[in-house]
Amino acid sequence: MHGEVVRRFTKHKQRYTSQRRLIVRVLAESDRPLMILQMLKRSSSTKKVLAQSSLYRNLVVLENVGVVQRVFSTDDVARYELNEDILGHHHHLVCSKCGDIRDVRIPESLEANLDKTLLTIAKRSGFRLDQHRLDLIGRCGKCA
């Protein structure tokens, strides 16, 4: 994973600093997209602590080089995760009450059928499909 991240930083003539490595590590170790405060809390358990202003600046760079993507929930609070082509294809379970988001992977056979169906729909509309995202919206276990 870090090899691909380094490649993207090099391509964009940016430095892969220790702060940026820490952000990537925190996101890679999570099972869901994280809010800023969650990233700060998780990074505080390491020897290096992220400052909130530094985190914001570094997230902009990480987005610009294609390492991190922003994910929005029903509460309009931005959450961040590693870009899908680094993290692997997945979907999200989104709580419509509290805004929590969880990553979910579906079986490959179902994903293949979904891809085929979505490609057919796109072609009928004259649309060239590059990828898809699927968010399942409902209520999490705490809010149900």
Secondary structure, DSSP 8 states (H G I E B T S, - for coil): -HHHHHHHHHHTT----HHHHHHHHHHHT-SS-B-HHHHHHHHTTSSS---HHHHHHHHHHHHHTTSEEEEE-TT--EEEEE-HHHH-S-EEEEETTT--EEEE---HHHHHHHHHHHHHHHHHTT--------EEEE--TTT-
